[in-house]
Amino acid sequence: MSIQIIHSSSTTSDLLVKGQVPVPLSEPACHISALEVNVPERLDCKTGIWECSRGRFERQVAAGEVMHILCGSGEFTSHDGTVFAFKSGDTLFFPPNTCGIWAIQETLRKVYVLI
């Protein structure tokens, strides 16, 4: 077994710039950075640390997702109009095919696992 550790994950500078979100809904567009972490023997599982600047964008992930908010705050509005506010320390569980709008109020950094 190979254990991986990211020290100070809420502040690590190891994230790579990925550019702007695919479907921005604000000006300027949100920009994202990420550190992808491969889990040996589970290459079908996408995990890592993800960061996004302030703004709004449409969620484009079809997979289910578990995320833990390391820092930042915002809201997610599902397509049925339900608003979910979140902040540093919260953990969210998204079922597959969850559609809606992210509104990032303070730069968001999260640990994520796509399932």
N, C-alpha and C positions, 0 to 999 in steps of 0.2 A: 504494500500500500504506500502511496506517495501522498503525504499530507502537504497541502499548499496553504500558506498563510500570507495575508496582505496586512502588514502592520499599518495602523492608523488609516484604515480604509476611508474614513470620512475626509481625510486631507491628503491622501497620497497623490503625487504628481505623475504617476505612471500611466494615466489615461491618455489615449491617443485621440486626436481631433478627428471627428467623423464628418463634420460639415453641418449643414442645416437639416432640420427635420424634413421628411418627405412631403408632408402636406401642411405648410405653415398657414396660420390664420391670423397672424399679427405681423406688424412691422416695427422693428426689424424682426426677421424670422428667428425662431429659437435655434440655437446651435448646440450640438451634442458632442460629447467625448465619451469614450468607453474603454474599459479594460476587459477583454473577453478571457474567461478562465475555462480551460478544458478539464473535464473530469475524466480521468483515465477509465476506460472500459464503458463510458457513457457518452460517446461522441455525439449521440442524438440529442443530448441534453445541452441547451445553451444557457450559460451562466456568466456572471461577471458583475462589474460595477459600471454604472451608467450615470452620466451627468447631463443636465439640460439647463440652458439659460432661461431667463424670464420670457413669458409670452404664451401664445395659444397655438395648438396644433391638433390635428385629427389623429387618433390612435390607428396605427396600421399593422398591428400584430394580431394574427389569427390564433396563435397558440394561447393556451392558458398561461397564467403568469402568477408567481408569488414574488412579492417585492417587499423589502424592508427599507424604509426611508432613513438614510443616514443623516442627511441635513436638508434643509429647505422646506418649502410649503407650497400648497396649491389646492386645486380642486379638479376632480374629474366629473364631467357631466355625461351620464350614459345617454344613449339615443332615446330612452323613454323619459328623459328629463330629470332623473334622480341625480342629485348633486352629492358627491362624496368629498368632504374636505379632509386633507391629510397634512401632517407635519412631521418633523424630525422625531424618530422613535416609533412611528406607526408602521404596521405591517398590513399589506393589502393582498387579497387573493382574487384574481380575475379569472372567471371561467373562460374557456375557449370562445372565440368569436365575440368578445366584448368590444362593442363599438362605442365611440363617444369622443368628447373633446377634453384635452388636457388644458388647464390654465395654470401655468407655473407662476407663482407670485414671488418666490425667492428661489434662486438657483437650487435646483433639486439634484441630489446625489442619492442613488439607491443601489442596493444589492438586488439582483434579479435572478430568477430561475424560470425559464420557459419550459412548460410541460405540455 
